C-alpha cells in the first residue's frame, strides 16, 4: 500500500510540474488563452490528451503493483517491469506524456507548446539513453538485455 502512495505522490509531482505547470507557463508567456469555443481541434486535443493520461496512469499502476516501486529515478521499481504497457514498448510513460502534450498543442493550437513538447521528447530520449538504460542494464543484467531484444524502445513491433 505504501509503494502505491509513493508512486501516486511522485507521479503527481512529475505530471503537475512537467505536464501542467510548465506548459501553463509557456501559454501564459506566449499570451495564448483557452479557446472560447470547442471545435474539432479542441475535441481531438482532449481525446489525445486523455489517451496519453490513461497510458501514464497505467504505467504508474504497473510500476507500483508489479515492480514494487515508482517512476521516480530515486525510488525505482525493485523488479523489472515487462508487463502492462511495457510489453508493447520500453518507454510508454514518456509516450503517454508526449501524447498528453500533443493533445494540449491541438487544444490550444500553440506552436510554443509544440516547441515545449519537442524539448520534452528530446530530454526524455537523452534521459533514457544516458541514464535509464545503463542503470537498468546494471540492475537487471541479462533479463533487461533479453527484454530489449523483444521490445522496442519507442515503437511497438508490428
Secondary structure, DSSP 8 states (H G I E B T S, - for coil): -HHHHHHHHHHHHHIIIIIIIHHHHHHHHHT----SS--HHHHHHHHHHHHHHHHHHHHHHHHHHTSSS-SSGGG--SS---SGGGGT-TTHHHHHHHHHHHHHHHHHT-HHHHHHHHHHHHHHHHHIIIIIHHHHHHHHHHHHHHHHHHS-SSS---
